[in-house]
Amino acid sequence: MREELTLTQVLAEEKFVRAQILNLVNSVDFRFVSWCLKNSQYVGPRSLDEQIKFQKEQFQQFTDLMARLSALKKAHTRANHTTMVTVPCEPDFRTLIKGGEVGTEEISIAEAINRKNTYKGRKNHESFVTNTEYPLNELAKKLLTLYTNQLNEKEKYESRAKREVADQMERKFPADSKQSWSQEKYNEERAKEEALVEVIRIDPHDFITNNAVSKYFNAINDYIVRIDSIICEANASTKVVIEY
């Protein structure tokens, strides 16, 4: 038999044929071997001849479905590895830090699917270290959370600096002192103390200015959406021949 189908149709047909195979083998009537008594010559409601014919038909149906499934899988695999699609280049932190643009590249559908799984992953992943299929979108989410928490740490250091300035000013200009100071002197000393406890940003890659961490998180999720759309379009337009 020879058929021409799109990859989308092949994927749907694979699921349908798998379901047919499972329904067949799960049926109480599907048997490789049956038994009967010689003096009965009946297997359930069927005569011996009917049962022999029925078992042959069932097994023929099974082998036909398996042959069709094999042909579908081969055509699907072959098309995935030979059909090329244009996709965005993978998001790269270094490019985002420099503010560069992400280009495009040509890869096979199989590689596009592999990238989608690498970025989006499947369910029940354990760890980025122990599980090689740990999705990059989960890593990007973790990085963004880490970055956000580190940005919020600035408030803690600012509060600490204010307390230290207040303590020093109280020591230098105690409220119960009878000595008087000019506002100018007070402001001058306060400025000195504030300069000593200035909160310094340690950001060698200038992440706050270039916003690269947030851009990376968004780029990863955008990449998943775009590559998924490209795969769907390729599946709908790519035709394959099924022969078995």
Protein Blocks (a to p, Z undefined) as FASTA:
>chain_A
ZZdddfklmmmmmmmmmmmmmmmmmpmklcfbdcddfklopghjbcfklmmmmmmmmmmm
mmmmmmmmmmmmmmmmmmmmmpccdddddddfklmmnopacddddddfklmmmmmmmmno
pahifbfklmmklcfklmmmmmmmmmmmmmmmmmmmmmmmmmmmmmmmmmmmcfkbcbdc
dfklmmmmmmmmmmmmoccdddfkommmnommmmmmmmmmmmmmmmmmmmmmmmmmpccd
ddZZ
